[in-house]
Structures are given as C-alpha cells and as structure tokens.
C-alpha cells in the first residue's frame, strides 16, 4: 500500500511529522482526521506512488471492454432506479426527526417509518435501515448501503449528528436544506413554463399551417394556368412539399442528434465543454452561475454547520455540484486546504468564484464563523437568483412572442401576396 509523509497539528497546536499508509491521498487525510489530527501537508513518499485512479463514469476508459456495461446504445438508454426528489428526501428526514423528537428509539422510529407514506422512498428502505440498525450498525452506515437512495450529504450529516449526539437536530437541518433546494428548482421550472408553452404553441401552429392549410391553397394556385407566384410563396410551397414528403427524416435525425449528444456528454472532455458553455450562455449563463454558487455555498455551509470536517465537506460538495467546471475548481481548492491554506485563498486561485463570495468567506475566516458566512452567501445568491429568473422570464417572453409573430407574419404575407397575384391575373 502506498505511504504518505504528512505534517499535521494536534488540537493543542503541536506539529506532528510521520508516515501513514493509505490507498490514496484522500484516504490518508481521512485517517489523520480520524486520529484527531489537522492535516497541514500530505505527500506520497519517494518510490511510493499512489495507485492509478479508477476511471469514472463518462471517462473514455470507463466500461471499455466490460461486459457489465454493455454496448454503447444499451449503456445510453439503460434505465436506472431514479433517485428520490429533493422534496421527498426533505419529507423523509422531517418525519424521522419528528418521531425521534417524540421520544421514540431509533429502531422503533424506523419501524414506524415503514408504515408512513413517503413518495419516492419505498417502505422497504426504512425496513432495511431498521434491520441494519438492529444488527448493530449506525444509521449512517445503514444509509451508506443504500447510496442509490441517500446521497453523500445525507450520509455524512447523519454521521456527524451521531458523533455529536444531535441526530434529531441534524435531520431537521437536512429537511430544511432539501426544502430550500426544492424551492429553488420549483422557481426555475415555473419560470420556464410560460416560454416553453409559447414555443410549443408556435411550433404547432406552423406545422399545422404547413401540413394542412397550405396544401389547400396550393390546389387553388395550381388550378390557375400561367400564374406566376411571388418568391416568398414559392419558397413556402417548396418547404411544405419537403416537410410532407420527408417528414420521417426528422424523428430519425432527432434520435441521431440525441444519441450523439449523450455520447459526447458522457465523455470527460464533452461534459467539461458543455458545462463551460452553459456558464457562458447569454441570459441563461447568469442564472446558472447564481444557482451553482448558491448551491455550493448552501451545501458546504450546511455540512460545516453540522460538524463535518472541512476536507470531507469539500469532497461531498464536489460530488453534489452538477457542473464539472465548478466541481474541478472545488477539487483544486480542497487540495489547497489540505496544504494548510485558508478556504477563500484556494477558491480565489481558480478564478471562477465571484469576488463577493470570496470577500464574505474571508470575513467568516477572520471571525471564526465560516458556516455562517457561507449561509450568508447562499441567501445572497438565492435572492439574486429570484431576481435573475424574473428578469430572464420578462426578457424571453416578448422575444418569443415577437419571433412567433414574425414567422406567422411571413406565412400570412406569402399567402396574401399569392392571392394578390391571382387577383391581378384575373383582372388581366
């Protein structure tokens, strides 16, 4: 097993230097934290290189030549059990906290959870948790066996609550955490409903006109010999004939585009390019950044508030952030924190995080209340996100209406100009 030379400090401030075994650097740091040491510097010893990192899903090496992953198409369209929604996790943790507050032992509370209706989390989950806890496992260890249901933030916060003896309080904080995120998601979805409805109605009108109405006008135009149609009408007629003749190409092309996009997004470079582009999009990019930074600050602040060590909290936050570019910046910041630097300084080196967040973090470091500073950051960006969503909706709605009006106007102009041509032909 690889060895790592480390420098760490005891709680009393005494500096300790030694060597420790670990599967990788993160495992060595975790061992030091379990020993009650604060890592300052952790590096592999000479001649002891850490093992190669396992390929992650989405990397080119992942699944290559593996029979378990199946073919490319099978892997792309393989159905997995969906994770519970944020509101479902909030309900589950809130119900369990209520039972514990009522004075129930944990095993009895989990037994009661099997009969409580919880959408998205089947009763078998609570039944398995009760069985594992009855056999002597902690609740966090029992949850880690069902990682497809409980994300890392739940498992680690529960573990911190068990160690501090405040499991019921931690569960309530988890519920509030997930409810905040669910509220943000609901606001984002509601802001996009109206533009999507307008877009769908506009597309349906254009398709109906091109496929149903225009062929009837074409019959009228063709019945008049020697009629010279305007250029816009001829373009419209050609487009209608192409759509009615080759309509079956569009679902095929759509499927091909979806498959190629998913394959590209599954690759490491493709995912990074797409996520970087998302941050640079006009209008949407600002909303995405506010959502990501607010999610980062809220998650990290909640973990630190509940006693999770900073390195472990950064690792969990890195896994939860849905943008690869931001996740990589968090990973680099985690390495900087491992080397004994402050949290704001490693984040600033990435050049990705806004100055407001860094300034508030510095204030939190100076006052000794980093969780409070992160929660302040999260509240700030959540407020800004609400304003950005409202501004985005107010901007997109008129743009879409104007765009649809231009398309419909072009269709009407093409037909009306043809009717004028018919009138002039009759007069001649």
Buried (B, 14 or more C-beta within 10 A) or exposed (E): EBBBBBBBBEEEEEEBEEEBEBEBBBBBBBBBBEEEBBBBEBEBEEEEEBEEEEEEEBBEEBBEEEEEBEEEEEBEEEEEEEBBBBBBBBBBBBBBBBBBEEEBEBBBBBBBBBEBEBEBBBEEBBBBBBEBBEEEBBBBBBBBBBEEBBBBBBBBBBBBBBEEEBBBBBBBBBBEBBBBBBBBBEBBEEBBEEBEEBBEEBEEBBEEBBEEBBEEBBEEBEEEEEBEBBEBBBEBBEEBBEBEEEEEEEEEEEEEEEBEEBBEEBBBEBBBBBBEEBBEEEEBEBBBBBBBBBBBBBBBBBBBBBBBBBBBBBBBBBBBBEBBBBBBBBBBBBBBBBBEBBBBBBBBBBEBBEEEBBBBBBBBBEEEBBBBBBBBBBBBBBEBBBEBBEBBBEEBEEEBEEEBEEBBEBBEBBBEBBEEBBEEEEEE
